[in-house]
Amino acid sequence: MSSSFGAQVLVRLRPSIYDPQGEAIRRSLASAGVEGIESVRQGKLIELEVRADSAEEAEARVREIAARVLANPVLEDHVVEVGPDSVAS
């Protein structure tokens, strides 16, 4: 019997890739008077609800989706988390 699993994929540019959005955020923080921020890296969080027979199956499917569709493996790293509760609304 399949169940619903919540999954989150965090996608970020690799550390060696320049992050112009992160730099814009850092400059905005400095302009707002926030001190001590040396660098900012920006990313995206993608939430999915996956129907699968097990958490392991759900995680394997999400890892494949993340590697093939959600992240550019040349420029980006990604982290996958899967749990029994729904995270998508």
C-alpha positions in Angstrom: 0.0 0.0 0.0 1.5 3.3 -1.0 1.7 6.3 1.3 2.4 10.0 0.9 5.8 11.3 1.7 6.9 14.9 2.0 10.2 15.7 0.3 12.4 18.8 0.2 15.1 19.5 -2.3 17.6 22.3 -1.6 19.4 23.5 -4.7 22.4 25.9 -4.4 25.1 27.0 -6.7 28.4 25.2 -6.1 30.8 27.2 -3.9 33.2 27.8 -6.9 30.4 29.4 -8.9 29.8 33.2 -8.5 26.4 33.9 -7.0 25.2 37.3 -8.2 21.9 37.1 -6.2 23.8 36.3 -3.0 26.1 39.2 -3.6 23.1 41.5 -4.2 21.6 40.3 -0.9 24.9 40.9 0.9 25.1 44.5 -0.5 21.5 45.1 0.5 22.2 44.0 4.1 25.3 46.3 4.2 23.1 49.2 2.9 20.6 48.5 5.7 23.3 48.8 8.3 23.7 45.0 9.0 27.3 44.4 9.9 29.5 41.4 9.9 28.0 39.6 6.9 31.0 38.6 4.8 29.2 36.5 2.1 25.7 35.3 1.2 24.8 32.2 -0.9 21.3 32.1 -2.3 19.4 28.9 -3.2 16.0 27.5 -3.8 13.9 25.1 -1.8 11.5 22.8 -3.7 8.9 20.9 -1.8 7.2 17.8 -3.3 4.6 15.3 -2.1 5.4 11.8 -3.3 3.3 8.7 -3.3 5.4 5.6 -2.9 5.4 2.2 -1.1 8.2 3.2 1.2 10.3 6.1 2.3 13.3 4.5 0.6 11.4 4.4 -2.7 10.2 8.0 -2.3 13.8 9.1 -1.6 15.2 7.3 -4.6 12.6 8.9 -6.9 13.2 12.4 -5.5 17.0 11.9 -5.8 16.6 11.0 -9.5 14.2 13.9 -10.2 16.6 16.3 -8.4 19.6 15.1 -10.4 17.8 15.0 -13.8 15.5 18.0 -13.6 15.7 20.2 -10.6 19.5 20.9 -10.4 22.1 21.6 -13.0 24.9 19.1 -12.0 27.5 21.3 -13.7 26.7 24.4 -11.6 24.6 23.3 -8.6 24.6 21.0 -5.7 21.5 19.6 -4.1 20.3 18.0 -0.9 17.3 15.8 -0.6 15.2 15.1 2.6 12.2 12.8 2.7 9.9 12.2 5.6 6.5 10.6 6.3 4.7 14.0 6.5 3.5 16.1 3.7 5.5 19.3 3.2 3.8 20.6 0.0 0.5 22.4 0.2 
